[in-house]
Amino acid sequence: MYHMSSKPKKNEATNPGHKSNLIPGIVVILIGVVLIVAVLSFSGILTFSNAHANTSSFNAPQYDTWGSFEKVSTSDYAPSGSTNIYYVSWIGCPIGAADSWVIYGALSQYSNVNSYVYTHHSSPNEGSYACIPGLIFDQSFSVKANNININMDPVYLYNWTLFGEEGNNYKLPNGTGVQIESPNSAQDPTLVNYGLSVAQGKLPSPIYNILKQYETVYPATGTGGSPGAVSAELTSVYHLTTIMIITGANGTYIFNGPFFNPPSLDQYSPVHIADNFPKIAEIKNAVGSLLTYLG
């Protein structure tokens, strides 16, 4: 019969110090293993993956890639389940006129947005970029796309002639109204500072800070302008240029400059473009590019 007794028999040797005698050997082995791992790790032969690696190591570019999308933040500044488009331009901007068709074409994929726009031509005082057919977004609005709300927020900084407030009879370009103080020279920052003041009053703080950095602090690249020039210095009279800031679950992106050469639209009337924009190659290709940043 088996007895569950822990008492040893007389002829069984007991050695209470047996385990203690093993400890020095184990310690030596452990030290050896540690030294081997340290040598291999230091030499690069052995590496470790970190499941909790720092994902906040993103560094925003300190330059503005003109005419290209650029990720500037991993932060989402839109409401949950939404993507926000902040479209900052001015009423007479030729780049804004051309880019307006791209935004219109992208958002029209999801909803009829005709009630939020009216047809328009850019300022006639822009040389080879004069009188570009475009659209003006006259209010904020939202469309639903794949269970995501896309919120469009247009902000216009200057009027049709550039030297007046946005509300200075912009639907009647020859009208009169409040004028912005005229710059003393082409490089005078008056219009830049005025535009910043308007933007600061209409944009959320994080979006305004992005605009300010990529318009007035970081140099614009790929423009053919003077080395180190910022976007606001690329024009004959310094002022803020058209910029789009898109923020959502995938982070925050900017697009500063034109999607394509604005004078390529000179051959069309605004009504013709509105009726046929899916067939116009420049607009069609740019719409496809923009859509990838809205989902």
PLY file of the C-alpha trace (Angstrom):
ply
format ascii 1.0
element vertex 295
property float x
property float y
property float z
element edge 294
property int vertex1
property int vertex2
end_header
0.00 0.00 0.00
1.25 3.44 -0.92
1.52 5.90 1.99
1.52 9.66 1.29
4.23 10.38 3.80
7.00 12.94 3.32
9.19 11.49 6.12
12.33 9.87 4.66
13.38 6.39 5.57
16.48 5.90 7.64
18.50 4.51 4.74
17.66 7.45 2.46
20.27 10.14 2.34
19.06 13.64 2.76
21.09 16.72 1.72
19.46 20.00 2.63
22.35 21.87 1.01
22.01 20.21 -2.39
20.09 23.06 -4.05
22.39 25.67 -2.56
25.37 23.94 -4.12
23.77 24.37 -7.55
23.32 28.15 -7.28
26.94 29.22 -8.02
26.94 27.08 -11.16
23.67 28.54 -12.39
24.92 32.07 -11.76
28.08 31.38 -13.78
25.99 30.05 -16.67
23.66 33.05 -16.58
26.57 35.49 -16.55
28.06 33.67 -19.52
24.78 33.87 -21.46
24.44 37.58 -20.70
28.00 38.26 -21.87
27.46 36.31 -25.10
24.19 38.14 -25.85
25.83 41.49 -25.11
28.71 40.75 -27.50
26.39 39.58 -30.28
24.05 42.51 -29.81
26.88 45.04 -29.78
28.35 43.51 -32.94
24.97 43.71 -34.70
24.71 39.95 -35.16
21.77 39.73 -32.78
18.94 42.26 -32.83
15.64 42.60 -30.99
12.27 43.76 -32.28
10.37 46.20 -30.08
6.63 45.61 -30.14
6.15 49.00 -28.48
8.43 50.98 -30.76
7.87 54.74 -30.70
5.39 55.57 -33.46
5.60 59.29 -32.83
8.98 59.67 -34.56
7.39 61.34 -37.61
9.20 64.53 -38.57
7.21 67.04 -40.60
9.11 68.24 -43.67
10.55 71.72 -43.30
9.94 72.55 -46.93
6.90 72.97 -49.14
6.77 70.71 -52.19
4.99 72.95 -54.66
2.28 71.16 -56.65
2.50 67.88 -54.71
0.79 66.35 -51.70
2.96 66.36 -48.61
2.22 64.75 -45.24
2.86 67.32 -42.51
1.41 65.66 -39.41
0.25 62.30 -38.10
-2.49 64.10 -36.16
-6.15 64.02 -37.14
-7.75 67.45 -36.66
-11.16 66.46 -38.06
-14.16 65.22 -36.07
-14.40 61.45 -35.61
-15.45 59.71 -38.82
-14.68 62.77 -40.92
-12.15 64.21 -43.31
-11.85 68.00 -43.43
-10.71 69.99 -46.45
-9.55 73.51 -45.71
-9.28 75.27 -49.05
-7.56 78.64 -48.66
-7.39 80.87 -51.72
-8.44 84.31 -52.95
-11.25 85.31 -55.27
-9.06 86.32 -58.23
-6.40 83.60 -57.93
-5.69 81.78 -61.21
-4.29 78.74 -59.39
-7.36 78.72 -57.18
-9.57 78.87 -60.27
-7.89 75.82 -61.82
-7.73 73.86 -58.57
-11.40 74.56 -57.85
-12.37 72.20 -60.68
-10.37 69.39 -59.10
-12.11 69.77 -55.75
-15.47 70.11 -57.48
-14.78 67.00 -59.58
-13.73 64.94 -56.56
-16.68 65.89 -54.35
-19.10 65.47 -57.25
-18.25 61.76 -57.15
-20.31 61.56 -53.97
-22.99 64.23 -54.25
-24.34 67.06 -56.38
-22.52 70.13 -55.06
-23.72 72.66 -57.65
-25.69 74.62 -55.06
-22.44 75.48 -53.24
-20.56 77.00 -56.17
-20.87 79.60 -58.90
-18.83 79.98 -62.09
-16.14 82.57 -62.25
-12.99 83.89 -63.97
-9.79 84.79 -62.14
-8.35 88.30 -62.15
-7.44 89.83 -65.55
-4.31 91.31 -63.97
-2.33 88.06 -63.77
-0.44 88.16 -67.09
-0.40 84.77 -68.82
-2.53 83.43 -65.95
-5.29 86.01 -66.45
-9.01 85.14 -66.63
-8.73 81.43 -65.86
-12.22 79.86 -65.73
-13.03 78.57 -62.26
-15.51 78.16 -59.45
-16.07 79.97 -56.18
-17.23 77.90 -53.20
-19.52 80.32 -51.42
-20.12 78.31 -48.23
-18.99 75.33 -46.18
-20.72 72.01 -46.85
-20.39 68.25 -46.34
-20.78 65.16 -48.49
-20.94 61.51 -47.47
-18.31 59.19 -48.93
-17.96 55.53 -47.91
-19.36 56.21 -44.42
-17.02 59.18 -44.00
-18.16 62.78 -43.81
-16.04 65.00 -46.05
-16.33 68.56 -44.79
-15.36 71.30 -47.23
-14.37 74.62 -45.65
-13.41 77.36 -48.14
-11.59 80.48 -46.96
-10.94 83.39 -49.32
-8.35 85.89 -48.16
-8.52 88.69 -50.77
-10.98 89.94 -53.35
-10.97 89.67 -57.16
-8.30 92.36 -57.58
-6.14 91.08 -54.65
-6.05 94.53 -53.05
-9.45 94.37 -51.37
-11.14 92.36 -48.67
-12.72 89.08 -49.70
-16.20 90.57 -49.28
-15.35 93.62 -51.39
-18.03 93.05 -54.04
-16.26 89.94 -55.22
-19.25 88.94 -57.34
-18.99 92.29 -59.09
-15.27 92.69 -59.83
-15.62 96.33 -60.90
-17.43 97.35 -57.75
-15.98 99.47 -55.00
-15.49 98.64 -51.36
-12.96 98.45 -48.56
-9.42 98.29 -49.89
-6.44 96.72 -48.18
-3.63 99.16 -47.56
-1.54 99.22 -50.75
1.94 97.69 -50.41
4.83 100.13 -50.73
6.67 97.67 -52.99
6.27 94.23 -54.52
8.12 92.73 -51.55
6.13 94.61 -48.93
4.60 92.09 -46.45
1.34 94.04 -46.08
-0.78 91.55 -48.04
0.93 88.57 -46.41
0.20 89.89 -42.93
-3.36 90.78 -43.86
-3.95 87.30 -45.27
-2.56 85.71 -42.12
-4.91 87.77 -39.98
-7.92 86.64 -42.03
-6.78 82.99 -41.94
-6.19 83.09 -38.20
-9.73 84.29 -37.64
-11.31 81.59 -39.81
-9.21 78.46 -39.29
-8.72 76.18 -36.27
-5.43 76.94 -34.55
-3.55 73.78 -35.69
-4.62 74.32 -39.31
-3.65 77.99 -39.19
-0.22 77.10 -37.82
0.33 74.63 -40.67
-0.71 77.25 -43.22
1.61 79.85 -41.70
4.59 77.49 -41.68
4.18 76.28 -45.26
3.34 79.69 -46.68
5.74 81.97 -44.81
8.43 79.92 -43.01
9.49 76.81 -44.91
10.96 77.26 -48.42
8.95 76.14 -51.42
10.67 73.63 -53.69
10.07 72.73 -57.31
8.77 76.16 -58.26
11.63 77.66 -60.20
11.59 80.59 -57.79
14.51 82.06 -55.92
16.37 79.52 -53.74
14.93 79.56 -50.23
11.84 81.57 -51.21
8.64 80.73 -49.36
5.30 80.36 -51.15
4.19 83.87 -50.24
7.25 85.23 -52.05
6.66 83.46 -55.36
4.40 86.12 -56.85
5.14 89.57 -58.21
3.36 91.09 -55.20
3.93 89.08 -52.03
0.71 87.47 -50.75
-0.54 84.11 -49.47
-1.07 81.57 -52.24
-3.76 78.94 -52.70
-3.26 75.98 -50.36
-5.36 72.97 -49.46
-5.01 71.29 -46.06
-6.63 67.86 -45.70
-6.90 66.24 -42.28
-8.44 62.95 -41.22
-7.75 59.48 -39.88
-4.62 59.10 -42.03
-3.04 62.30 -40.74
-2.76 65.78 -42.21
-1.59 66.68 -45.72
-1.06 69.89 -47.65
-1.27 70.64 -51.34
0.16 74.04 -52.22
0.13 75.28 -55.81
-1.53 74.06 -59.01
-2.52 70.53 -59.95
-1.78 71.44 -63.57
-0.91 74.49 -65.65
-3.91 76.85 -65.24
-3.70 78.39 -68.77
-4.51 74.94 -70.19
-8.14 75.81 -69.35
-8.15 79.03 -71.38
-9.85 77.30 -74.31
-12.93 76.49 -72.25
-15.76 78.48 -70.72
-16.71 77.79 -67.11
-20.05 76.31 -68.20
-18.31 73.98 -70.67
-15.95 72.73 -67.98
-18.81 72.21 -65.52
-20.60 70.08 -68.11
-17.55 68.16 -69.33
-14.92 68.08 -66.57
-14.72 64.23 -66.45
-13.50 64.32 -70.07
-10.84 67.00 -69.63
-7.58 65.10 -69.07
-5.89 67.58 -66.72
-8.90 67.70 -64.40
-9.66 63.98 -64.62
-6.10 62.97 -63.64
-5.94 65.46 -60.78
-9.34 64.34 -59.44
-8.03 60.78 -59.23
-5.03 61.99 -57.26
-7.12 64.01 -54.81
-9.61 61.20 -54.16
-6.87 59.01 -52.67
-6.48 61.52 -49.81
-10.17 61.85 -48.96
-10.98 58.32 -47.81
0 1
1 2
2 3
3 4
4 5
5 6
6 7
7 8
8 9
9 10
10 11
11 12
12 13
13 14
14 15
15 16
16 17
17 18
18 19
19 20
20 21
21 22
22 23
23 24
24 25
25 26
26 27
27 28
28 29
29 30
30 31
31 32
32 33
33 34
34 35
35 36
36 37
37 38
38 39
39 40
40 41
41 42
42 43
43 44
44 45
45 46
46 47
47 48
48 49
49 50
50 51
51 52
52 53
53 54
54 55
55 56
56 57
57 58
58 59
59 60
60 61
61 62
62 63
63 64
64 65
65 66
66 67
67 68
68 69
69 70
70 71
71 72
72 73
73 74
74 75
75 76
76 77
77 78
78 79
79 80
80 81
81 82
82 83
83 84
84 85
85 86
86 87
87 88
88 89
89 90
90 91
91 92
92 93
93 94
94 95
95 96
96 97
97 98
98 99
99 100
100 101
101 102
102 103
103 104
104 105
105 106
106 107
107 108
108 109
109 110
110 111
111 112
112 113
113 114
114 115
115 116
116 117
117 118
118 119
119 120
120 121
121 122
122 123
123 124
124 125
125 126
126 127
127 128
128 129
129 130
130 131
131 132
132 133
133 134
134 135
135 136
136 137
137 138
138 139
139 140
140 141
141 142
142 143
143 144
144 145
145 146
146 147
147 148
148 149
149 150
150 151
151 152
152 153
153 154
154 155
155 156
156 157
157 158
158 159
159 160
160 161
161 162
162 163
163 164
164 165
165 166
166 167
167 168
168 169
169 170
170 171
171 172
172 173
173 174
174 175
175 176
176 177
177 178
178 179
179 180
180 181
181 182
182 183
183 184
184 185
185 186
186 187
187 188
188 189
189 190
190 191
191 192
192 193
193 194
194 195
195 196
196 197
197 198
198 199
199 200
200 201
201 202
202 203
203 204
204 205
205 206
206 207
207 208
208 209
209 210
210 211
211 212
212 213
213 214
214 215
215 216
216 217
217 218
218 219
219 220
220 221
221 222
222 223
223 224
224 225
225 226
226 227
227 228
228 229
229 230
230 231
231 232
232 233
233 234
234 235
235 236
236 237
237 238
238 239
239 240
240 241
241 242
242 243
243 244
244 245
245 246
246 247
247 248
248 249
249 250
250 251
251 252
252 253
253 254
254 255
255 256
256 257
257 258
258 259
259 260
260 261
261 262
262 263
263 264
264 265
265 266
266 267
267 268
268 269
269 270
270 271
271 272
272 273
273 274
274 275
275 276
276 277
277 278
278 279
279 280
280 281
281 282
282 283
283 284
284 285
285 286
286 287
287 288
288 289
289 290
290 291
291 292
292 293
293 294
